[in-house]
Amino acid sequence: MSAAHIETHGIDIIPEDARKGRAASQFWPWAAGNVHVLSVSWGGYLLGSGLGFWQAVAISLVATIGSFVLVGLVALAGQRGSAPTMVLSRAVFGVRGNVLPGIVGYLLVVGWEIVLTSLAVLSTATVAERLGFTAGAGFMVAVLVVMEVVVVGLGVLGFDAIMASQKWITSAVIVVSLVYMALCLPHVHWSALMEHPSGGLAALVGAGVMVFCGFGVGWTSCAADYSRYLPRSTPRRSLVGWTTLGGSLPVCAFIVFGILLCGSDPQLMEAVTADPIGALTTMLPLWFVIPFWLVAVTALVAGAVIDIYSSGLALLSIGIPLPRWATALVDGLLVLGGVVLVVWYSPDFLTPFEGFLITLGVPLAAWTGIFGADLLVRWREGYPAERLFDSSSQGAGHVRWPALLAMLATCVLGFGLVTNSSAAWLTWQGYLLGPFGGREGAWAAANIGVMVALVVSFLVGLPIALRARRERLG
């Protein structure tokens, strides 16, 4: 299939003669989806949470790599079952029981697509100000239209076009980013970095959870979407390794560089948390501002492309009767409306909206644990294609209540151990934090509920998966 032709496969099983590629091909989509310079701002978040320099570096590397290992493991299911992630999820939740996980996955990727696109449009005004003129509404609308045409266009074309474009996008962003880092190196001061005092265990755990949830875990619901075309003979270790490397390498590089920059300049650390792209342009010579902006926007587009493709597959998995390419158009309209609302009508909407998306990290972690347990148990058995599309009791099941109830119960536990101050309507969370000092205690911002949801759901999911396997085998 050519990259210039519309992909014909939707959520169906990829036939043997259509499988192609190598494990190394997984590097490109995951690198492209995470190579944006916004990761630099995480250096400011980590130091701002009370960590010392070496603590921030260590926890960012461990949490980032660990989170993308999860993505690599879920990618194994795609290579094994040759179907999108949320279709394979039907094996454990049932065809109709999987609607809830499908909606969670859909809202998450569409939501982050709105955030990425909004940030790219908002950065236009910032860069224009840096260059000495005002970006009018017409220019910003033009930027939004161009972005949506590219994102939706690639989403419509599908897998081959996305894989081909992401390789070029990643290469270009890496080259310009290296120039950017070289230009900013004079702003790094080791003496200032060493002055940051070390933080306590709560701060360290909280920072680790924040990074863990902010990157790899958010991609688990998409991981099999890009590995489902790989031949069954693809080495498992290579698939996990290339997926992990693609996602974690750019993130680790940008976060560590962000720690170096923000730790050297307290004013930059404060500015970068409010306006990442704008703050980073202040250190650049004028001639490099436009190339930097173009690459920053292109990288955000790359992430949005990953989102729109997977959100379309998630939409199909919950039973929406549309061809795959049409879901990209639907998502494009939703994102367009969301970006217009964020950029032009609701200046205070982005922060609470991001809070809502972060809140979705709890059910996503709960789903990941249960799905991972089922993947482990059924690895040799695989995913019988006919059961993934049969809602009867003889198929994957109308609703597999044990798994669905386990996910809901784990969410109740997880929500009780996280806090979210991004919006007033999210402050109900944290109702189980009493033994840890309450909603204002040292552990309140650690958001341990996400990790608890992930671990507990996996442990609960194992006996559920084992029992289901015994039933299948008679």
VENQUICOR-V791810 format. One record per residue. N is the residue number from 1. OMEGA is omega as a letter, one per 30 degrees, with the letter a starting at -180 (999 if undefined). NEAR is the number of other ideal C-beta (glycine too) atoms within 10 Angstrom. Layout:
n=N omega=OMEGA near=NEAR
n=N omega=OMEGA near=NEAR
This chain:
n=1 omega=a near=15
n=2 omega=l near=9
n=3 omega=a near=15
n=4 omega=a near=9
n=5 omega=a near=11
n=6 omega=l near=15
n=7 omega=a near=19
n=8 omega=a near=12
n=9 omega=l near=19
n=10 omega=l near=19
n=11 omega=l near=21
n=12 omega=l near=16
n=13 omega=l near=18
n=14 omega=a near=18
n=15 omega=a near=9
n=16 omega=a near=9
n=17 omega=l near=6
n=18 omega=a near=12
n=19 omega=a near=16
n=20 omega=l near=12
n=21 omega=l near=15
n=22 omega=l near=14
n=23 omega=a near=22
n=24 omega=l near=14
n=25 omega=a near=20
n=26 omega=l near=31
n=27 omega=a near=21
n=28 omega=a near=23
n=29 omega=a near=28
n=30 omega=l near=31
n=31 omega=a near=25
n=32 omega=a near=30
n=33 omega=a near=27
n=34 omega=a near=27
n=35 omega=a near=28
n=36 omega=a near=27
n=37 omega=l near=23
n=38 omega=l near=22
n=39 omega=l near=25
n=40 omega=a near=27
n=41 omega=l near=24
n=42 omega=l near=27
n=43 omega=l near=26
n=44 omega=l near=26
n=45 omega=a near=22
n=46 omega=l near=32
n=47 omega=l near=23
n=48 omega=l near=16
n=49 omega=l near=19
n=50 omega=l near=20
n=51 omega=l near=27
n=52 omega=a near=19
n=53 omega=a near=21
n=54 omega=l near=13
n=55 omega=a near=22
n=56 omega=l near=33
n=57 omega=a near=20
n=58 omega=a near=14
n=59 omega=l near=25
n=60 omega=l near=28
n=61 omega=a near=16
n=62 omega=a near=14
n=63 omega=a near=26
n=64 omega=a near=29
n=65 omega=l near=19
n=66 omega=a near=17
n=67 omega=a near=24
n=68 omega=l near=29
n=69 omega=l near=17
n=70 omega=l near=24
n=71 omega=l near=29
n=72 omega=l near=28
n=73 omega=l near=21
n=74 omega=l near=27
n=75 omega=l near=30
n=76 omega=l near=21
n=77 omega=l near=27
n=78 omega=l near=27
n=79 omega=a near=23
n=80 omega=a near=24
n=81 omega=l near=24
n=82 omega=l near=27
n=83 omega=l near=28
n=84 omega=a near=31
n=85 omega=a near=30
n=86 omega=l near=30
n=87 omega=l near=30
n=88 omega=l near=26
n=89 omega=l near=30
n=90 omega=a near=28
n=91 omega=a near=29
n=92 omega=a near=30
n=93 omega=a near=28
n=94 omega=a near=22
n=95 omega=a near=24
n=96 omega=l near=17
n=97 omega=a near=24
n=98 omega=l near=30
n=99 omega=a near=18
n=100 omega=l near=18
n=101 omega=l near=29
n=102 omega=l near=26
n=103 omega=l near=16
n=104 omega=l near=22
n=105 omega=a near=29
n=106 omega=a near=24
n=107 omega=a near=17
n=108 omega=a near=26
n=109 omega=l near=26
n=110 omega=l near=23
n=111 omega=l near=21
n=112 omega=l near=20
n=113 omega=l near=27
n=114 omega=a near=25
n=115 omega=a near=23
n=116 omega=a near=27
n=117 omega=l near=28
n=118 omega=l near=22
n=119 omega=l near=22
n=120 omega=l near=25
n=121 omega=l near=22
n=122 omega=l near=19
n=123 omega=l near=24
n=124 omega=l near=19
n=125 omega=a near=18
n=126 omega=a near=19
n=127 omega=l near=19
n=128 omega=l near=17
n=129 omega=l near=13
n=130 omega=a near=18
n=131 omega=l near=13
n=132 omega=l near=7
n=133 omega=a near=9
n=134 omega=l near=8
n=135 omega=l near=19
n=136 omega=a near=11
n=137 omega=a near=10
n=138 omega=a near=8
n=139 omega=a near=14
n=140 omega=l near=17
n=141 omega=l near=14
n=142 omega=l near=13
n=143 omega=l near=19
n=144 omega=a near=21
n=145 omega=l near=11
n=146 omega=l near=12
n=147 omega=a near=22
n=148 omega=l near=19
n=149 omega=l near=11
n=150 omega=a near=16
n=151 omega=a near=27
n=152 omega=l near=22
n=153 omega=l near=14
n=154 omega=l near=23
n=155 omega=l near=28
n=156 omega=a near=20
n=157 omega=l near=21
n=158 omega=a near=23
n=159 omega=a near=20
n=160 omega=l near=17
n=161 omega=l near=22
n=162 omega=a near=24
n=163 omega=a near=18
n=164 omega=a near=16
n=165 omega=a near=21
n=166 omega=l near=25
n=167 omega=l near=16
n=168 omega=l near=13
n=169 omega=a near=23
n=170 omega=a near=23
n=171 omega=a near=14
n=172 omega=a near=17
n=173 omega=a near=22
n=174 omega=a near=16
n=175 omega=a near=11
n=176 omega=l near=19
n=177 omega=l near=22
n=178 omega=l near=11
n=179 omega=l near=14
n=180 omega=l near=22
n=181 omega=l near=17
n=182 omega=a near=9
n=183 omega=a near=14
n=184 omega=a near=17
n=185 omega=l near=11
n=186 omega=a near=9
n=187 omega=l near=13
n=188 omega=a near=16
n=189 omega=a near=14
n=190 omega=a near=11
n=191 omega=l near=7
n=192 omega=a near=14
n=193 omega=a near=20
n=194 omega=a near=11
n=195 omega=a near=11
n=196 omega=a near=19
n=197 omega=l near=9
n=198 omega=l near=13
n=199 omega=l near=20
n=200 omega=a near=11
n=201 omega=a near=10
n=202 omega=l near=19
n=203 omega=a near=21
n=204 omega=l near=21
n=205 omega=a near=19
n=206 omega=l near=24
n=207 omega=l near=26
n=208 omega=l near=25
n=209 omega=a near=23
n=210 omega=l near=23
n=211 omega=a near=27
n=212 omega=a near=26
n=213 omega=a near=23
n=214 omega=a near=19
n=215 omega=a near=26
n=216 omega=a near=29
n=217 omega=l near=24
n=218 omega=a near=21
n=219 omega=a near=29
n=220 omega=a near=27
n=221 omega=a near=30
n=222 omega=a near=28
n=223 omega=a near=28
n=224 omega=a near=29
n=225 omega=a near=27
n=226 omega=l near=30
n=227 omega=a near=29
n=228 omega=l near=26
n=229 omega=a near=21
n=230 omega=l near=24
n=231 omega=l near=13
n=232 omega=a near=10
n=233 omega=a near=7
n=234 omega=a near=20
n=235 omega=a near=12
n=236 omega=a near=15
n=237 omega=l near=10
n=238 omega=l near=15
n=239 omega=l near=24
n=240 omega=a near=23
n=241 omega=a near=17
n=242 omega=l near=24
n=243 omega=l near=30
n=244 omega=a near=25
n=245 omega=a near=18
n=246 omega=a near=27
n=247 omega=a near=31
n=248 omega=a near=25
n=249 omega=l near=19
n=250 omega=a near=25
n=251 omega=l near=27
n=252 omega=a near=22
n=253 omega=a near=17
n=254 omega=l near=24
n=255 omega=l near=27
n=256 omega=l near=20
n=257 omega=l near=20
n=258 omega=l near=28
n=259 omega=l near=28
n=260 omega=a near=23
n=261 omega=a near=26
n=262 omega=l near=29
n=263 omega=l near=27
n=264 omega=a near=19
n=265 omega=a near=18
n=266 omega=l near=14
n=267 omega=l near=10
n=268 omega=l near=20
n=269 omega=l near=22
n=270 omega=a near=13
n=271 omega=a near=18
n=272 omega=l near=26
n=273 omega=a near=16
n=274 omega=a near=10
n=275 omega=a near=16
n=276 omega=a near=23
n=277 omega=l near=25
n=278 omega=a near=18
n=279 omega=a near=23
n=280 omega=l near=25
n=281 omega=a near=22
n=282 omega=a near=15
n=283 omega=a near=15
n=284 omega=l near=17
n=285 omega=a near=8
n=286 omega=a near=10
n=287 omega=a near=7
n=288 omega=a near=15
n=289 omega=a near=17
n=290 omega=l near=13
n=291 omega=l near=13
n=292 omega=l near=23
n=293 omega=a near=22
n=294 omega=a near=13
n=295 omega=l near=22
n=296 omega=l near=25
n=297 omega=l near=23
n=298 omega=l near=20
n=299 omega=l near=28
n=300 omega=l near=25
n=301 omega=l near=22
n=302 omega=l near=30
n=303 omega=l near=24
n=304 omega=l near=30
n=305 omega=l near=27
n=306 omega=a near=27
n=307 omega=a near=27
n=308 omega=l near=28
n=309 omega=a near=30
n=310 omega=l near=29
n=311 omega=l near=29
n=312 omega=l near=32
n=313 omega=l near=28
n=314 omega=l near=31
n=315 omega=l near=25
n=316 omega=a near=23
n=317 omega=l near=27
n=318 omega=l near=17
n=319 omega=l near=12
n=320 omega=a near=14
n=321 omega=l near=6
n=322 omega=l near=14
n=323 omega=a near=12
n=324 omega=a near=23
n=325 omega=a near=17
n=326 omega=l near=16
n=327 omega=l near=23
n=328 omega=l near=26
n=329 omega=l near=15
n=330 omega=l near=17
n=331 omega=l near=27
n=332 omega=l near=21
n=333 omega=l near=12
n=334 omega=a near=16
n=335 omega=l near=27
n=336 omega=l near=17
n=337 omega=l near=11
n=338 omega=a near=20
n=339 omega=l near=23
n=340 omega=l near=15
n=341 omega=a near=15
n=342 omega=a near=21
n=343 omega=a near=22
n=344 omega=a near=13
n=345 omega=a near=8
n=346 omega=a near=13
n=347 omega=a near=9
n=348 omega=a near=9
n=349 omega=a near=16
n=350 omega=a near=18
n=351 omega=l near=11
n=352 omega=l near=17
n=353 omega=l near=20
n=354 omega=l near=17
n=355 omega=l near=17
n=356 omega=a near=16
n=357 omega=l near=20
n=358 omega=l near=21
n=359 omega=l near=18
n=360 omega=l near=18
n=361 omega=l near=27
n=362 omega=l near=28
n=363 omega=l near=24
n=364 omega=l near=27
n=365 omega=l near=30
n=366 omega=l near=31
n=367 omega=a near=31
n=368 omega=l near=26
n=369 omega=a near=25
n=370 omega=l near=29
n=371 omega=l near=30
n=372 omega=l near=22
n=373 omega=l near=23
n=374 omega=l near=27
n=375 omega=a near=23
n=376 omega=a near=14
n=377 omega=a near=19
n=378 omega=a near=22
n=379 omega=a near=12
n=380 omega=a near=6
n=381 omega=a near=12
n=382 omega=a near=13
n=383 omega=l near=21
n=384 omega=a near=15
n=385 omega=a near=14
n=386 omega=a near=10
n=387 omega=a near=18
n=388 omega=a near=22
n=389 omega=a near=15
n=390 omega=a near=16
n=391 omega=l near=18
n=392 omega=l near=10
n=393 omega=l near=9
n=394 omega=l near=9
n=395 omega=l near=16
n=396 omega=l near=27
n=397 omega=l near=23
n=398 omega=l near=14
n=399 omega=l near=18
n=400 omega=a near=22
n=401 omega=a near=13
n=402 omega=a near=19
n=403 omega=a near=29
n=404 omega=l near=20
n=405 omega=l near=14
n=406 omega=l near=24
n=407 omega=a near=26
n=408 omega=a near=12
n=409 omega=l near=14
n=410 omega=l near=28
n=411 omega=l near=21
n=412 omega=l near=14
n=413 omega=a near=16
n=414 omega=l near=28
n=415 omega=l near=23
n=416 omega=a near=17
n=417 omega=l near=23
n=418 omega=l near=27
n=419 omega=l near=21
n=420 omega=a near=22
n=421 omega=a near=15
n=422 omega=l near=18
n=423 omega=a near=16
n=424 omega=a near=9
n=425 omega=l near=10
n=426 omega=a near=18
n=427 omega=l near=13
n=428 omega=a near=10
n=429 omega=l near=20
n=430 omega=a near=24
n=431 omega=l near=12
n=432 omega=a near=16
n=433 omega=a near=21
n=434 omega=a near=11
n=435 omega=a near=8
n=436 omega=l near=16
n=437 omega=l near=12
n=438 omega=a near=13
n=439 omega=l near=16
n=440 omega=a near=10
n=441 omega=a near=16
n=442 omega=a near=15
n=443 omega=a near=21
n=444 omega=a near=20
n=445 omega=a near=22
n=446 omega=l near=26
n=447 omega=a near=26
n=448 omega=a near=20
n=449 omega=l near=27
n=450 omega=l near=24
n=451 omega=l near=20
n=452 omega=l near=21
n=453 omega=a near=28
n=454 omega=a near=27
n=455 omega=a near=13
n=456 omega=a near=20
n=457 omega=l near=29
n=458 omega=a near=21
n=459 omega=l near=13
n=460 omega=a near=21
n=461 omega=a near=28
n=462 omega=l near=17
n=463 omega=l near=13
n=464 omega=l near=21
n=465 omega=l near=24
n=466 omega=l near=15
n=467 omega=l near=12
n=468 omega=l near=19
n=469 omega=l near=13
n=470 omega=l near=9
n=471 omega=a near=8
n=472 omega=a near=12
n=473 omega=l near=7
n=474 omega=999 near=4
